[in-house]
Amino acid sequence: MSFSNKTAVVTGGAKGIGGACSRIFYRENANVVILDTDPQGQRLAAELGARALFLQCDVSKEAQVKAAMEKAVETFGGIDILINNAGIQRYSTVTETSEEEWDLVMNVNLKSAFLCAKHAIPQMQKRGSGVVINVASVQAFISQQNVAPYTTSKTAMLGLTRSIAVDYAPQIRCMAVCPGTIDTPMLREAFQLSPDPEAVYQECVDMHLVKRIGTPEEVGELCAYLAGDKAAFFTGQAIRIDGGLGITIAGSKKE
Ligand SMILES: NC(=O)c1ccc[n+]([C@@H]2O[C@H](COP(=O)([O-])OP(=O)(O)OC[C@H]3O[C@@H](n4cnc5c(N)ncnc54)[C@H](O)[C@@H]3O)[C@@H](O)[C@H]2O)c1
């Protein structure tokens, strides 16, 4: 697979799953634009090389997204691939969630994907083709306690994925990637909220049929495959990459 002369924009591309996407698309010869609030993205871009550009950008803010997409086009001549990956996790039920917290999760996880698509798709149309990949979650299908805004935002991403796929076909394809538990800074921070992080880690391992959690690189490789020509018959779908998480009836799998 080669993305020579193509430009991929990766939101939340400084670390975690987005960091892996940045590295993998770069390895596959794409120009890579890392949009992130974390200045660590600058180090990654410098490490990758001349085809990588870091832009500090809060992707939940339209003016910043518009300016970043314009800079990407000015630097590399266009946009071909958008990975809407930036996201945050918060833990609360509906009755515990403040309006501000609800809006924050929706804005970072969902509105950002709308805004980035809004400003990247016209650039893809100028090129005659493009791919949008929304990083959702298995929590678009199954849920757990205390994740009301998060699971809602991830479920809504599937609707956004279908809308983009329908509205811009056949030139532009759009898919959602739905990871199970992936070993990233976000996950490690979540473990630290527990008095026994090691026990929570083991619970996560045990939930997956493959008896481990996933790596950011596994998700990044899937994104690269879906963005490539070999995946040209995929559009509008949500693809789970989850080690079999949540497909068993509770208690049905004996050790
Ligand atoms: N780690 C998991 O187990 C898991 C599972 C399913 C889905 N996901 C999803 O995958 C995506 C990446 O998660 P991760 O685990 O790599 O998280 P992470 O926290 O390790 O990395 C997320 C990146 O997004 C950036 N970011 C956050 N808010 C931003 C904003 N407003 N503007 C720009 N950048 C912003 C962060 O600075 C960070 O670099 C998220 O959408 C997350 O919901 C993660």
The ligand as a Gaussian input file, in Angstrom:
#p B3LYP/6-31G(d) Opt

LIG

0 1
 N       -7.821000       3.474000      24.007000
 C       -8.927000       2.789000      23.883000
 O       -9.126000       1.754000      24.549000
 C       -9.987000       3.223000      22.901000
 C      -11.017000       2.330000      22.629000
 C      -12.016000       2.697000      21.725000
 C      -11.962000       3.926000      21.123000
 N      -10.956000       4.801000      21.419000
 C      -10.971000       6.095000      20.739000
 O       -9.788000       6.243000      19.999000
 C       -9.451000       7.633000      19.913000
 C       -8.021000       7.807000      20.375000
 O       -7.940000       7.386000      21.728000
 P       -6.573000       7.112000      22.487000
 O       -6.849000       6.023000      23.443000
 O       -5.470000       7.030000      21.522000
 O       -6.496000       8.476000      23.341000
 P       -5.239000       9.333000      23.828000
 O       -5.742000      10.212000      24.931000
 O       -4.108000       8.429000      24.129000
 O       -4.920000      10.218000      22.560000
 C       -5.897000      11.140000      22.098000
 C       -5.229000      12.331000      21.455000
 O       -6.267000      13.272000      21.116000
 C       -5.827000      14.571000      21.475000
 N       -6.965000      15.459000      21.709000
 C       -7.865000      15.419000      22.722000
 N       -8.729000      16.434000      22.607000
 C       -8.381000      17.127000      21.490000
 C       -8.898000      18.270000      20.850000
 N       -9.961000      18.942000      21.339000
 N       -8.302000      18.700000      19.721000
 C       -7.220000      18.046000      19.229000
 N       -6.680000      16.972000      19.796000
 C       -7.268000      16.508000      20.916000
 C       -5.002000      14.341000      22.739000
 O       -4.133000      15.421000      23.032000
 C       -4.259000      13.054000      22.394000
 O       -3.040000      13.306000      21.746000
 C      -10.465000       8.362000      20.772000
 O      -11.482000       8.901000      19.952000
 C      -11.009000       7.281000      21.671000
 O      -12.311000       7.561000      22.121000
 C       -9.955000       4.470000      22.283000

